[in-house]
Structures are given as C-alpha cells and as structure tokens.
Amino acid sequence: MKMRLTALLLLLALALTGCGARTQAADLMEDVAPEPMATEAADSTAEPMVTEAADSTAGTEDAAQAVTDFAVRLFQQCAQAGDNTLVSPVSVLYALAMTANGAAENTLAQMEAVFGVSMETLNPYLSAYMENLPSGEDYKLTAANAIWFREDERLTVRQEFLQTNANYYNADIYQAPFDQGTLEEINSYVSEHTDGMVEDILDKISDDAVMYLVNALAFDAQWQTIYKENEVRSGDFTLEDGTVREAELMYSEESVYLEDENATGFIKYYKDGAYAFVALLPNEGVTVADYVASLTGAGLTALLENAQDITVEAAIPKFTSEYSAELSEALAAMGMTDAFDIDLADFSLLGEYEDGNICISRVLHKTYIAVDERGTQAGAATVVEMVAETALEAPEETKTVYLNRPFVYLLIDCGTNTPIFMGTVMDAA
C-alpha cells in the first residue's frame, strides 16, 4: 500500500478588521520586506499620471471588469434556491490570487482564465485597490494579509513566492511549529480581524498542514441617513412558496432607481457615498434563482452605471445572515480544474514538499452580515486547503420598491462599482 504524504495550504479570506497576537510564530518580515511597487491606482477618482501608458489604463479597466465578472459567476455558482446566500467575491479573489502566485503552466492559465485577467495585471490592481480603500469616521473597508508556514525541513517555500505576496499584498510572513499554540494564534488573528464575527475558523491544525495564507477584509458602515424610530415597523415578508413571515421593515425615501428587464431596485448610500447597498427585487413571476442566472458582469456594470435619479419609496428588512459553503466544485465548474487534480496541478512556484505534488483539496467560504437602522457590518472567510501526496487522488416619477419578498443585494465600492459582497435574502424572519 502506497504511503500517502499530505500537506495542507489554507488561505483564509475574512471580512472585518483588527490585530492578532502571535506568541510562538517567528516573524520573518525582516527577511521578506515589501519592495517598492509602481502600482496603478484602482481608485476611479484618482487623476491619471501624465506618463501613464494607454495600455496601462486599459489594463486597469480590464481588471475592474474582470473582478465584477468573477463576482457574478461565483455568485451564480453559490446561490441556492430557498436559502439565504452571501459571498464575498473580493475575499475569495484575494485568497485565490495569493495562491495563484505559486501556480505555473496550465494550472496558472486556468486560474487566470477564471479570474478573467493575467496575474501580471491582477496583482498590481488588487494591491492598488487595497491601498486606496475609502475610509472615514463612519465607514471602513480594510484589508490585511499574513502567511504562516510550518517549521519542517521537508517543506521548501520559494523566496520568490513569499516576496511577491509581500510586495503586492503586504503580507506578514511567520514560521511556526503548527501546534495548539499556533492554532490559537491563527484563530486569534482571525477573530480580531473580523471584530469577533468569525471565531474559531480552524477547529484543528492537521499533522500534515504546512501553510496558512490569511487575507482579512473589514466592512463596517453607517447609513448616510440613519433610520428614525418611526421609520421601522413590523410588516410582512412573503417567501417564494407563499409563506408569510413577520419582519421588521425599515422605510425610507431614496433617490437612485435601478431597473432592468427582470427586476427593479435602488441604491442606498452609506456615509459620504463611498459605499452603497444595492437592492434588486425580481419582478413578480421571476424567481430569485432565475434572476441570478440571468446576471452577467457586463450587465451588472451597465445597470449600475445607468442608474436613474428618480425618487424611490423603499423598504429594507432588518436581517442578519450567515452562510458557509465549500467552493471547489463551483470553481471547477468555472474552469479551474487542474488545481484540484493531484496529477495535473502545478504549484511549483509556491514551493516543494518532499516526494509529493501539491494541489487544492477544498475551498471553504464563510460569511456574516447584519443590516439594521444604523448601517451594515459584514465579514467573510475563505479557506483554500491544498494537499500533497504521492498516490493518485424609467421616466421621471416616484417608484416604490419594498423588499418584502426574496431579493438580491450587493455591497459595492462606489468609486469602482466593485461588488464586495453579493447575497440573496430568501427569508428575512
């Protein structure tokens, strides 16, 4: 019977921020310091440099559209009929992009095809995006990255891989014994970087685990206009099967209206208009599943860019939602197949594990969101597990859009229209 050697690479992409204590891990950033990078600003409001080449601008635009395309395709793979869904495409993309910096040949080509853009374009775009995240006293979206790898002479991690992730993602690098203390350190980092919304992301560190890459995102924003007490009252929320639930609805008058052939909606801004909640209510007779299936990245971009300045009588249910899924089948369906095949995967630019090849085993994703009178808090975690083994394996008028039945929603960066989160509310009770 052939001996099986297993190595795990877990990428954690999380939403919500803080600072984690590390008592055992050796900080290797003295040896792997970020090098100065000439990245393009992903902030659409930034003035272009006079010397910037036209193809550089085109690359930034291509990357921005690719992120939206990826978001829609991932959302479509994850949305489940009858259940609330919430994914953070940005969280998953940061995690997979860090992984892709260790991929080569066809494995890399397939990952780039799923991303919709080359790593040469995506790395600087995501780096600049992270550096230009709008933040203020009442709103924030922050990002942090770190890598832990095991003290194990069988594992060789390529310096170029670490340097690339330090350069573009400002990743902290730690070497640790991968014992109970390391488990507590990583979970502490995760909890603090999610304001306590995601705790105990790891239940154990496998004896064969060799690396953890952590990306943390933090979103917390207050509405531009906080709801008054008399604007929140009980109402009905009707499920697709006709069941009526009691929900707390928040009523307001908005000024940006959205409409396509299958849905109506509105945009509700957070403080200073840097971020927004986008609501899309499928027309009567159109299920959420059918509407989600009809979405395209280009169509979503056009919908947001062609928003109309029309008064909208709006209602949003207060809701809290948690979601978790294993994304390997979804990503494989999107075209990323070799990365999951022990014989075909090529992560040679990441490093080597003695007598074994490395491939992705699982991609775990977990999210949380709370929407209330004050605003929105949201968190996400993405865990990519890799194994190495020797054996096979409309006109001017007032519109009314009450979200009192299942709907689709997004949290977007208004500067780039990037969907940071995409979700469905099938039941607001």
ChimeraX attribute file (.defattr): number of C-alpha atoms within 10 A of each C-alpha:
attribute: neighborCount
match mode: 1-to-1
recipient: residues
	/A:1	4
	/A:2	7
	/A:3	8
	/A:4	12
	/A:5	16
	/A:6	19
	/A:7	25
	/A:8	23
	/A:9	25
	/A:10	28
	/A:11	29
	/A:12	33
	/A:13	33
	/A:14	37
	/A:15	36
	/A:16	29
	/A:17	26
	/A:18	19
	/A:19	14
	/A:20	15
	/A:21	13
	/A:22	17
	/A:23	11
	/A:24	16
	/A:25	21
	/A:26	15
	/A:27	15
	/A:28	14
	/A:29	16
	/A:30	9
	/A:31	10
	/A:32	20
	/A:33	16
	/A:34	19
	/A:35	12
	/A:36	8
	/A:37	11
	/A:38	8
	/A:39	16
	/A:40	21
	/A:41	22
	/A:42	23
	/A:43	20
	/A:44	16
	/A:45	9
	/A:46	11
	/A:47	8
	/A:48	12
	/A:49	10
	/A:50	6
	/A:51	6
	/A:52	10
	/A:53	11
	/A:54	8
	/A:55	9
	/A:56	12
	/A:57	15
	/A:58	11
	/A:59	19
	/A:60	21
	/A:61	15
	/A:62	16
	/A:63	24
	/A:64	21
	/A:65	20
	/A:66	21
	/A:67	23
	/A:68	26
	/A:69	25
	/A:70	24
	/A:71	25
	/A:72	23
	/A:73	21
	/A:74	22
	/A:75	24
	/A:76	19
	/A:77	16
	/A:78	20
	/A:79	20
	/A:80	14
	/A:81	14
	/A:82	16
	/A:83	13
	/A:84	19
	/A:85	24
	/A:86	30
	/A:87	31
	/A:88	30
	/A:89	26
	/A:90	24
	/A:91	25
	/A:92	27
	/A:93	20
	/A:94	28
	/A:95	26
	/A:96	21
	/A:97	20
	/A:98	27
	/A:99	24
	/A:100	23
	/A:101	21
	/A:102	22
	/A:103	24
	/A:104	17
	/A:105	12
	/A:106	16
	/A:107	23
	/A:108	23
	/A:109	18
	/A:110	21
	/A:111	27
	/A:112	19
	/A:113	16
	/A:114	21
	/A:115	24
	/A:116	18
	/A:117	21
	/A:118	16
	/A:119	20
	/A:120	11
	/A:121	16
	/A:122	25
	/A:123	24
	/A:124	22
	/A:125	24
	/A:126	26
	/A:127	21
	/A:128	20
	/A:129	20
	/A:130	22
	/A:131	18
	/A:132	15
	/A:133	16
	/A:134	19
	/A:135	17
	/A:136	11
	/A:137	9
	/A:138	14
	/A:139	23
	/A:140	22
	/A:141	21
	/A:142	21
	/A:143	25
	/A:144	22
	/A:145	23
	/A:146	21
	/A:147	22
	/A:148	26
	/A:149	22
	/A:150	21
	/A:151	16
	/A:152	13
	/A:153	8
	/A:154	12
	/A:155	16
	/A:156	13
	/A:157	19
	/A:158	14
	/A:159	13
	/A:160	15
	/A:161	20
	/A:162	24
	/A:163	20
	/A:164	19
	/A:165	26
	/A:166	22
	/A:167	19
	/A:168	23
	/A:169	25
	/A:170	22
	/A:171	24
	/A:172	22
	/A:173	24
	/A:174	20
	/A:175	19
	/A:176	22
	/A:177	17
	/A:178	27
	/A:179	15
	/A:180	10
	/A:181	15
	/A:182	21
	/A:183	19
	/A:184	21
	/A:185	20
	/A:186	24
	/A:187	20
	/A:188	22
	/A:189	23
	/A:190	31
	/A:191	23
	/A:192	20
	/A:193	27
	/A:194	27
	/A:195	20
	/A:196	16
	/A:197	20
	/A:198	22
	/A:199	16
	/A:200	15
	/A:201	18
	/A:202	15
	/A:203	10
	/A:204	14
	/A:205	15
	/A:206	13
	/A:207	11
	/A:208	15
	/A:209	20
	/A:210	28
	/A:211	24
	/A:212	23
	/A:213	24
	/A:214	27
	/A:215	29
	/A:216	29
	/A:217	28
	/A:218	21
	/A:219	25
	/A:220	22
	/A:221	23
	/A:222	22
	/A:223	22
	/A:224	18
	/A:225	14
	/A:226	15
	/A:227	16
	/A:228	12
	/A:229	9
	/A:230	8
	/A:231	13
	/A:232	19
	/A:233	12
	/A:234	11
	/A:235	15
	/A:236	18
	/A:237	24
	/A:238	20
	/A:239	17
	/A:240	17
	/A:241	7
	/A:242	9
	/A:243	10
	/A:244	16
	/A:245	15
	/A:246	15
	/A:247	20
	/A:248	20
	/A:249	25
	/A:250	23
	/A:251	20
	/A:252	18
	/A:253	14
	/A:254	21
	/A:255	18
	/A:256	19
	/A:257	27
	/A:258	25
	/A:259	19
	/A:260	16
	/A:261	8
	/A:262	17
	/A:263	18
	/A:264	17
	/A:265	27
	/A:266	29
	/A:267	25
	/A:268	23
	/A:269	24
	/A:270	22
	/A:271	20
	/A:272	16
	/A:273	15
	/A:274	19
	/A:275	30
	/A:276	23
	/A:277	21
	/A:278	21
	/A:279	27
	/A:280	25
	/A:281	25
	/A:282	25
	/A:283	17
	/A:284	9
	/A:285	9
	/A:286	13
	/A:287	17
	/A:288	26
	/A:289	17
	/A:290	13
	/A:291	19
	/A:292	20
	/A:293	15
	/A:294	11
	/A:295	16
	/A:296	17
	/A:297	17
	/A:298	13
	/A:299	15
	/A:300	17
	/A:301	17
	/A:302	12
	/A:303	14
	/A:304	19
	/A:305	11
	/A:306	13
	/A:307	17
	/A:308	18
	/A:309	16
	/A:310	18
	/A:311	17
	/A:312	22
	/A:313	17
	/A:314	22
	/A:315	21
	/A:316	22
	/A:317	28
	/A:318	17
	/A:319	17
	/A:320	16
	/A:321	18
	/A:322	16
	/A:323	16
	/A:324	17
	/A:325	16
	/A:326	16
	/A:327	20
	/A:328	20
	/A:329	16
	/A:330	18
	/A:331	20
	/A:332	16
	/A:333	14
	/A:334	18
	/A:335	16
	/A:336	22
	/A:337	19
	/A:338	20
	/A:339	27
	/A:340	25
	/A:341	18
	/A:342	22
	/A:343	16
	/A:344	15
	/A:345	21
	/A:346	22
	/A:347	23
	/A:348	18
	/A:349	19
	/A:350	21
	/A:351	18
	/A:352	17
	/A:353	21
	/A:354	13
	/A:355	10
	/A:356	17
	/A:357	25
	/A:358	28
	/A:359	26
	/A:360	24
	/A:361	21
	/A:362	19
	/A:363	24
	/A:364	20
	/A:365	23
	/A:366	23
	/A:367	25
	/A:368	24
	/A:369	21
	/A:370	15
	/A:371	17
	/A:372	20
	/A:373	20
	/A:374	15
	/A:375	22
	/A:376	21
	/A:377	23
	/A:378	29
	/A:379	31
	/A:380	33
	/A:381	29
	/A:382	33
	/A:383	27
	/A:384	26
	/A:385	22
	/A:386	27
	/A:387	25
	/A:388	26
	/A:389	21
	/A:390	17
	/A:391	14
	/A:392	8
	/A:393	11
	/A:394	12
	/A:395	8
	/A:396	9
	/A:397	10
	/A:398	13
	/A:399	22
	/A:400	17
	/A:401	19
	/A:402	21
	/A:403	25
	/A:404	24
	/A:405	22
	/A:406	22
	/A:407	25
	/A:408	24
	/A:409	21
	/A:410	21
	/A:411	24
	/A:412	21
	/A:413	20
	/A:414	18
	/A:415	16
	/A:416	19
	/A:417	20
	/A:418	22
	/A:419	27
	/A:420	23
	/A:421	26
	/A:422	23
	/A:423	23
	/A:424	26
	/A:425	24
	/A:426	21
	/A:427	24
	/A:428	24
	/A:429	16
